[in-house]
Amino acid sequence: MKKIKKIKIKVNGNFKSVEFNTTLLKLTKNLKIPVKKVAIELNQEIVDKKLLNKIKLKKNDKIEIVHFIGGG
């Protein structure tokens, strides 16, 4: 049986374990986050949403996901 390697990341200030080689897109899907309605920051850099499937998470990455709120 193959052991799945996990890494620890931080999402909005909370530690979370994810599988090694998880992409940002997979993380947002697992967290049920509507990508079109959020801004995503990885290690204090805004992420281009077109690259979510190409960015693989690394140990100790810090992700901040901010929801857009409409107002008037």
C-alpha positions as CSV (number, residue, x, y, z in Angstrom):
1,M,0.0,0.0,0.0
2,K,1.4,3.4,-1.1
3,K,1.5,6.0,1.6
4,I,0.1,9.4,0.6
5,K,2.5,12.2,1.5
6,K,0.9,15.1,3.2
7,I,2.1,18.7,3.6
8,K,1.0,21.3,6.0
9,I,-0.2,24.7,4.7
10,K,-2.0,27.6,6.2
11,V,-5.4,28.8,4.8
12,N,-6.8,32.0,6.1
13,G,-4.8,31.6,9.3
14,N,-5.7,27.9,9.9
15,F,-3.3,25.0,9.5
16,K,-4.5,22.4,7.0
17,S,-3.0,19.1,5.7
18,V,-3.2,18.5,2.0
19,E,-1.8,15.8,-0.3
20,F,1.7,16.5,-1.7
21,N,1.4,17.9,-5.3
22,T,-2.1,19.5,-4.6
23,T,-2.8,22.4,-6.9
24,L,-4.4,25.6,-5.8
25,L,-7.4,24.7,-8.1
26,K,-7.8,21.4,-6.3
27,L,-7.7,23.1,-2.9
28,T,-10.4,25.6,-3.9
29,K,-12.6,22.8,-5.1
30,N,-12.0,20.7,-1.9
31,L,-13.0,23.8,0.2
32,K,-16.0,24.5,-2.1
33,I,-14.8,28.0,-2.8
34,P,-16.5,29.8,-5.8
35,V,-13.3,30.9,-7.6
36,K,-15.1,33.6,-9.5
37,K,-16.1,35.4,-6.3
38,V,-12.8,35.4,-4.4
39,A,-9.3,36.8,-4.6
40,I,-6.5,34.3,-3.8
41,E,-3.2,35.3,-2.3
42,L,-0.3,32.8,-2.1
43,N,2.6,33.9,0.2
44,Q,1.5,37.5,0.0
45,E,1.3,37.5,-3.8
46,I,-2.1,37.8,-5.7
47,V,-2.6,34.7,-7.9
48,D,-3.7,34.9,-11.5
49,K,-6.8,32.6,-11.6
50,K,-5.7,31.3,-15.0
51,L,-2.7,29.7,-13.2
52,L,-4.6,27.9,-10.4
53,N,-4.2,24.5,-12.1
54,K,-0.5,25.0,-12.6
55,I,0.5,26.2,-9.1
56,K,1.4,23.3,-6.8
57,L,1.3,23.9,-3.1
58,K,4.4,23.5,-1.0
59,K,5.1,22.9,2.7
60,N,4.3,26.0,4.8
61,D,2.6,27.9,2.0
62,K,0.3,30.6,3.3
63,I,-3.0,31.1,1.4
64,E,-5.4,33.9,2.0
65,I,-8.8,33.6,0.3
66,V,-10.9,36.8,0.3
67,H,-14.6,36.9,-0.7
68,F,-15.8,39.8,-2.7
69,I,-18.7,41.6,-1.0
70,G,-21.1,43.8,-3.0
71,G,-22.2,47.0,-1.4
72,G,-23.6,50.4,-2.2
